[in-house]
Amino acid sequence: MTRFEHMASKIFIITGTSGAGKDSVIEGLKKIGFAFEWVKTTVSRPMRKGESEGSPYYFVTPAEFQKKIENDELIEYAKVYGNYYGAEKKEIERCLSAEKPILWKVDIQGVPVIKKNYSDSICIFISAPNFEIIEKRIRGRGKDNEEIIQKRLGTARHEMEDAKNNPLYDFIVVNEQGKLEETVKKIADIIRER
């Protein structure tokens, strides 16, 4: 049994559609003082306003990301809207050494890989109450052009339908509009009870 397998029950996958509020939930957990380690994703996209190296991501060039793929440095990765996102093995080692629950926010594409490597991990799918709210949230961010918005909306519609019957999701939590604190509490309770 490897160290990864032994520690796997501490991993909580946070996933869901664009606009569901994954980042808001994680920030909410921090605000209530919930102790956890957060797997920081390595990304090939440029840094946005308010971001810095290691907060919330590790930033590399597309060529550097390709090198990490070739050198087998990643547990999982996906190309999402033209950019690579993935978790490095050394980052998982860092998190596992902390002896706290681990939150691992990933795109839905990464869930099967994590579940395969960490079979005891718990997957929490965060959803919005309806598609109209997803669209409002995605458009409200003001981060993407119309082409990317349309791609995100098409993907979100499919993911919301798929979530209802997907056996990889241990929990589906609806992030109701204006009720973020309740959503944060639900997720904190799920983690505490495992």
N, C-alpha and C positions, 0 to 999 in steps of 0.2 A: 504494500500500500504506500503510495507516495504521499508526501506532505500535503499536496493539493487535495487528494481524495480524503485524507483524514480530516481536513479542515472545511470540507465542502458545505457542511450544514450551516455555516455562518453566512453564506452568500444569499443575498436577496436581489434578484434581478428586477429592475424598474424599467418597464417598457410601455409602449402605447403609441397612439397616433400623434402626428403633429398637432399642436394646439390643445392637447389633453391636459397639459399643466405639469409635466414631469419635473421640470426645473423648479417650478413654483413649490411643488411638494417637497423636494429636497431642501430648498431654502427654508421652507416652513419647519421641517424637522430640525434644522440648525437653530432656528429662532427659539424653539421650545427647549433647547438644550439636550436634544436626543443625541447620545454618543454613538457615532458610527464612523467607519472608514469609507471613503468614497473612491471608487476606482476611476481615476482620471483617464479619459480617453485621449489617444493621440490622433490628431487630425491633420489633413493635408490642405485645409482651407486657410485663407489669410485670417489674421486676427481681426476681430471686430472691436468697435469702440467699447471701452469698459473691460476688455479682456486683457490678460497678460499671461506670460508663460507660466503654466501650472494653475491658472485660474481663469476659466474652469477646465482648460484643456492643455495638453502639450502640443505645440505647433511645430510641424515639420513641412518641408517642401514635398511635392508629389514624388520627386526622385528619391528623397530620403525615405518616404513611406514605402516605395517599391523595394528599396534595399532591405528594409525591415521584413517585408514579405519574403524576399529571397533568402534571408538569413534565418528564417523561422523564429523571429523574435515576438510574434503576435499569437495570442490565444485565439482571437477572433477578429475579423475585420469585414467591412462592407463598403461598397461604393454607394454613397447616398447623394443624390442630386449633384453628381459630378465630382464629389470630394470623397476621399477615403477617411473612414473613422475606424479605430480599432483599439484593442487593449493589449498592451505589452505584457509579456510574461513577468518581467521584472517589476511591473506595477502591481500585479496580483501578489507576488511575493511580498512586496512592501505592505500591502493591505492585510495579508494573512498573518503577518508578524505582529500586528497591532492588538490581536485578541479582542476585537470588537465586532459587532455585526458589520458586514460589508454590503454597501449599496452599490450596485453595478448598473448604471443607466446605459441601456443599449437600444439601438434600432431593432425593430422586430426581426430583421434578418439574422441578428446575432444570437437570438434566444436558443435555437436548436443546437448550435455549437456549444454554448455554455452548458446547456442541460446535458449534452453528451459527455462533456468533460467533468462536470460537477453535478452528478445525478441527484444529489441531495439539495441542490439549490432550490429556492422558492421563487417563483416568478409572479410578480404583481403587474397586471396590465391596468394602466390608468386610461380611462375613457372619459370623454365629455358626455353630457346627457343626450345630445343630439348633434346631427351633422351641421345644422345652422350655427351652433355655438362654435364648433371647430372652425368653420369658415370665418366667423367674426374674429376669433382669436388669431388665426393665421394672418388675416388681412391687417389686424390691429397692431401687429408687431412692426410693420413697416420695414422689414429686413429684406424681402424678396421681390423680384420683378414678377410680372403677371404670369409668365411662362412657368416659373418655379412654383408660384402659388397654385396654378392649375394642376401641376404634377402632384404637389402635396395634397390637394383636395381629392384627387382621384385615388391616390394611395390610401388616404385616411378613410374614404368610403369603404374600400375593400377591406382594410384592416379592422374596421368596426364590425363588419359582417362576419369576418373570419373569427374574431375573438370569442363569439358566442359558443363556438363548438371546438375551439382549439385546446387539445389536452395538455399542451405545454404551459398554459396559464393556470397557476394554482389559485389565483384570486383575480377577480375583476373588480376594480374600485372606480365608481363613477365620481368624477370631480365636478360636482354640481356648481353652477354659476353662482358666485358670491358666497360659497361655503367652503373655501379653501381650508379653514381651520378644522372643519369636520373631516375633510379628506385626509389631512395630515394626521389627525388623531386615529382614524381607521388604520392607516398604514403603520403608525407607531405601534398600535395594538397587535396587528398581525405579526410584526417583528418580535415584540416582547413575548408573545405566546408560543413562538417556535423554539 
